Amino acid sequence: MDLGIRDRVALVCAASGGLGKAAALALAQEGARLVICSRDQSRINASAAEIKGAIGEGADSVLPVVADVSRPVDIKRLFSLAIESFGQVDILVTNTGGPPSGSFMDLTDEKWQTGFDLNLLSTIRCIREAVPLMQKNKWGRIINITSLTVKQPINDLIVSSVLRPGIIGLSKVLANLYGRDGITVNSVAPGFVMTGRQQELGQARAQKQGISFEEYVRTSSADIPTGRFGTPQELASVIAFLASKRASYVNGATISVDGGLVKGLF
């Protein structure tokens, strides 16, 4: 299926590994030009090299940028470099590392502020930079990577459970405001996808339960109708579709990619 995004410019945040890198690769394989960012120079360069290698020798359409999306000055610089290199941003995939985890009474104001800046405010700032560029061409795709916590809160991920639903509210409002400009705004809500973040959380949970990480994965998989954790590539395929020309009538949606783990109807 031709997704119709060849030569579109996609900016993918937090793309040095995990879900962000998988999303960037999926978009590159559909012919999109990429701007990818991370806080770590060596990791984002390695990610760019891996993507270039996957889409063919001599590929020169992947721009790695060092940026911390919790810092407004870095976001401004990120978009400036994207425009300087490619002249436009057509597709934005917002993504960050996970916010602080822990029990409610152990989470300080500083940890809540870290989560707010990293997860919610960074999304607002990135979209604010992207919208005028998309309005200019009457075409744009914004996809927010969130979490199953937007539909099913998790006790030890309380910061995520509080802040990430705000992204869904933001997405619905922006979908209302900018749909007539040819801009769609959607979100994906991954469940248990095997990434470095998921391994980190799993190790902590396994230790708390006094079991091995392998046993934690087995018991957790038993609650998932598909019987297993997902892969970053499976989420990335959904993101690539939402970024495509073919998804032009999908707007304001939050799509679960969780193997059926979330039990609610919506």
C-alpha positions as CSV (number, residue, x, y, z in Angstrom):
1,M,0.0,0.0,0.0
2,D,1.4,3.4,-1.0
3,L,0.8,5.7,2.0
4,G,1.4,8.8,-0.1
5,I,4.1,10.4,2.1
6,R,7.2,10.2,-0.1
7,D,9.3,13.3,0.3
8,R,7.1,14.6,3.1
9,V,9.2,15.9,6.0
10,A,8.6,14.1,9.3
11,L,10.0,15.3,12.7
12,V,10.1,12.5,15.3
13,C,11.0,13.3,18.9
14,A,13.0,11.0,21.2
15,A,14.0,8.8,18.3
16,S,17.3,7.4,19.5
17,G,15.6,4.2,20.5
18,G,12.4,2.4,21.4
19,L,9.1,3.7,20.0
20,G,10.5,6.9,18.5
21,K,13.2,5.1,16.5
22,A,10.8,2.5,15.2
23,A,8.3,5.3,14.2
24,A,11.1,7.2,12.4
25,L,12.2,4.1,10.5
26,A,8.7,3.2,9.4
27,L,8.2,6.7,8.0
28,A,11.6,6.6,6.3
29,Q,10.7,3.3,4.7
30,E,7.6,5.1,3.2
31,G,9.9,7.7,1.6
32,A,9.6,10.5,4.2
33,R,12.5,12.8,4.9
34,L,13.4,12.8,8.6
35,V,14.4,15.1,11.4
36,I,15.0,13.1,14.5
37,C,16.1,14.2,18.0
38,S,17.5,13.0,21.3
39,R,19.3,14.4,24.2
40,D,22.3,12.2,23.5
41,Q,24.6,13.0,20.5
42,S,26.1,9.5,20.0
43,R,22.8,7.7,20.3
44,I,20.9,10.0,17.9
45,N,23.8,9.7,15.4
46,A,23.7,5.9,15.7
47,S,19.9,5.9,15.2
48,A,20.3,8.1,12.0
49,A,23.0,5.8,10.7
50,E,20.8,2.7,11.3
51,I,17.8,4.3,9.5
52,K,20.0,5.4,6.6
53,G,21.4,1.8,6.3
54,A,17.9,0.3,6.4
55,I,16.5,2.6,3.6
56,G,19.5,2.2,1.3
57,E,23.1,3.2,0.7
58,G,23.7,6.9,0.1
59,A,20.5,8.0,1.8
60,D,21.0,11.6,2.9
61,S,17.5,12.5,4.1
62,V,17.9,11.9,7.8
63,L,18.9,14.8,10.0
64,P,19.9,13.9,13.6
65,V,19.6,16.8,16.1
66,V,20.5,16.9,19.8
67,A,17.6,18.4,21.6
68,D,15.9,18.1,25.0
69,V,12.2,18.6,24.3
70,S,11.6,19.7,28.0
71,R,13.6,22.8,27.1
72,P,11.7,25.4,25.0
73,V,15.0,26.8,23.5
74,D,15.9,23.3,22.2
75,I,12.4,22.9,20.6
76,K,12.9,26.3,18.8
77,R,16.3,25.2,17.6
78,L,15.0,21.8,16.5
79,F,12.3,23.3,14.2
80,S,14.7,26.0,12.9
81,L,17.1,23.3,11.8
82,A,14.3,21.3,10.2
83,I,13.2,24.3,8.2
84,E,16.8,25.2,7.3
85,S,17.5,21.7,6.0
86,F,14.1,20.7,4.4
87,G,12.0,23.9,4.3
88,Q,9.0,22.4,6.0
89,V,7.6,20.0,8.6
90,D,4.6,18.0,7.3
91,I,4.4,15.2,10.0
92,L,5.1,15.6,13.7
93,V,5.4,12.6,16.0
94,T,5.6,13.8,19.6
95,N,7.3,11.4,22.0
96,T,9.4,11.6,25.2
97,G,10.9,9.3,27.7
98,G,8.5,8.2,30.5
99,P,7.8,10.5,33.4
100,P,8.9,9.7,37.0
101,S,7.2,6.6,38.5
102,G,6.6,5.7,42.1
103,S,4.0,5.8,44.8
104,F,1.8,8.9,45.3
105,M,3.3,9.9,48.7
106,D,6.9,9.5,47.4
107,L,6.5,11.8,44.4
108,T,7.8,15.3,45.2
109,D,6.6,18.5,43.5
110,E,9.9,18.5,41.6
111,K,9.1,15.1,40.1
112,W,5.6,16.2,39.1
113,Q,7.1,19.3,37.5
114,T,9.6,17.1,35.6
115,G,6.8,15.0,34.3
116,F,4.7,18.1,33.3
117,D,7.6,19.7,31.4
118,L,8.7,16.5,29.8
119,N,5.4,14.9,28.7
120,L,2.7,17.5,28.5
121,L,4.3,20.9,28.0
122,S,6.8,19.5,25.4
123,T,3.9,18.2,23.3
124,I,2.2,21.6,23.5
125,R,5.3,23.5,22.5
126,C,6.2,21.1,19.6
127,I,2.7,21.3,18.2
128,R,2.7,25.1,18.5
129,E,5.8,25.2,16.3
130,A,4.4,22.8,13.8
131,V,0.9,24.1,13.2
132,P,1.8,27.3,11.3
133,L,4.1,25.3,9.0
134,M,1.3,22.8,8.2
135,Q,-1.3,25.6,7.8
136,K,0.9,27.1,5.1
137,N,0.6,24.0,2.9
138,K,-2.9,23.1,4.0
139,W,-1.6,19.6,5.0
140,G,-0.3,18.1,8.2
141,R,-0.3,15.1,10.4
142,I,0.3,15.2,14.1
143,I,0.6,11.9,16.0
144,N,1.2,11.9,19.8
145,I,2.7,8.8,21.4
146,T,1.0,8.4,24.7
147,S,0.3,5.3,26.8
148,L,-2.4,2.9,27.9
149,T,-2.6,5.1,31.0
150,V,-4.8,7.5,29.0
151,K,-7.5,4.8,29.1
152,Q,-6.6,2.6,32.0
153,P,-4.6,4.3,34.9
154,I,-1.8,2.3,36.5
155,N,-1.1,2.8,40.2
156,D,2.7,3.0,40.0
157,L,2.6,5.2,36.9
158,I,0.5,7.9,38.6
159,V,2.3,10.8,36.9
160,S,1.7,9.3,33.5
161,S,-1.9,8.5,34.5
162,V,-2.6,12.1,35.4
163,L,-0.6,14.0,32.7
164,R,-1.0,11.9,29.5
165,P,-4.8,12.2,29.4
166,G,-4.1,15.9,29.1
167,I,-2.5,15.2,25.7
168,I,-5.7,13.4,24.6
169,G,-7.8,16.5,25.6
170,L,-5.3,18.7,23.7
171,S,-5.5,16.5,20.7
172,K,-9.3,16.6,20.5
173,V,-9.4,20.4,20.7
174,L,-6.7,20.8,18.1
175,A,-8.5,18.3,15.8
176,N,-11.5,20.5,16.1
177,L,-9.6,23.7,15.4
178,Y,-7.3,22.6,12.5
179,G,-9.2,19.9,10.6
180,R,-10.3,22.4,8.0
181,D,-6.7,23.3,7.4
182,G,-6.0,19.8,6.3
183,I,-4.3,18.9,9.6
184,T,-5.2,15.8,11.5
185,V,-4.3,15.3,15.1
186,N,-4.3,11.8,16.5
187,S,-2.8,9.8,19.4
188,V,-1.6,6.2,19.9
189,A,-1.8,4.5,23.2
190,P,0.7,1.6,23.4
191,G,0.3,-1.1,26.0
192,F,3.1,-3.4,27.1
193,V,5.6,-2.9,24.3
194,M,9.1,-4.3,24.8
195,T,11.3,-1.2,25.0
196,G,14.1,-0.1,27.3
197,R,11.5,1.8,29.4
198,Q,9.3,-1.3,29.6
199,Q,12.3,-3.4,30.7
200,E,13.2,-0.8,33.4
201,L,9.6,-0.8,34.8
202,G,9.4,-4.5,34.6
203,Q,12.6,-5.0,36.5
204,A,11.4,-2.7,39.2
205,R,8.0,-4.5,39.4
206,A,9.6,-7.9,39.4
207,Q,12.0,-6.9,42.2
208,K,9.0,-5.6,44.3
209,Q,7.2,-8.9,43.8
210,G,10.2,-11.0,44.5
211,I,10.2,-12.7,41.1
212,S,12.5,-12.7,38.0
213,F,12.0,-10.4,35.1
214,E,11.2,-13.4,32.9
215,E,8.4,-14.5,35.3
216,Y,7.1,-10.9,35.4
217,V,6.8,-11.0,31.6
218,R,5.0,-14.4,31.6
219,T,2.5,-13.3,34.3
220,S,1.9,-9.9,32.6
221,S,1.4,-11.5,29.2
222,A,-1.3,-13.8,30.7
223,D,-3.5,-10.6,31.1
224,I,-3.1,-9.6,27.4
225,P,-5.6,-11.3,25.0
226,T,-2.9,-11.8,22.4
227,G,-0.7,-13.5,25.1
228,R,2.4,-11.5,24.6
229,F,4.1,-8.1,24.7
230,G,4.1,-6.0,21.6
231,T,7.1,-4.8,19.5
232,P,8.0,-1.2,18.6
233,Q,7.5,-2.0,15.0
234,E,3.9,-2.9,15.6
235,L,3.2,0.5,17.0
236,A,5.2,2.2,14.3
237,S,3.0,0.6,11.6
238,V,0.0,2.3,13.1
239,I,1.9,5.6,13.3
240,A,2.9,5.4,9.6
241,F,-0.7,4.9,8.6
242,L,-1.9,7.8,10.7
243,A,0.8,10.0,9.0
244,S,-0.4,8.9,5.6
245,K,-2.5,10.4,2.9
246,R,-4.9,7.4,3.3
247,A,-5.7,8.4,6.9
248,S,-7.1,11.8,5.9
249,Y,-10.5,11.1,7.6
250,V,-9.0,9.9,10.9
251,N,-8.9,12.9,13.2
252,G,-9.1,13.4,17.0
253,A,-8.8,9.6,17.5
254,T,-6.8,7.8,20.2
255,I,-5.9,4.3,19.0
256,S,-4.9,1.6,21.4
257,V,-2.0,-0.6,20.4
258,D,-2.0,-3.0,23.3
259,G,-3.1,-6.5,22.2
260,G,-6.5,-5.9,23.8
261,L,-5.2,-5.2,27.3
262,V,-7.4,-2.2,28.0
263,K,-10.8,-3.5,28.9
264,G,-12.9,-0.3,28.3
265,L,-15.1,0.2,25.3
266,F,-13.3,3.4,24.1
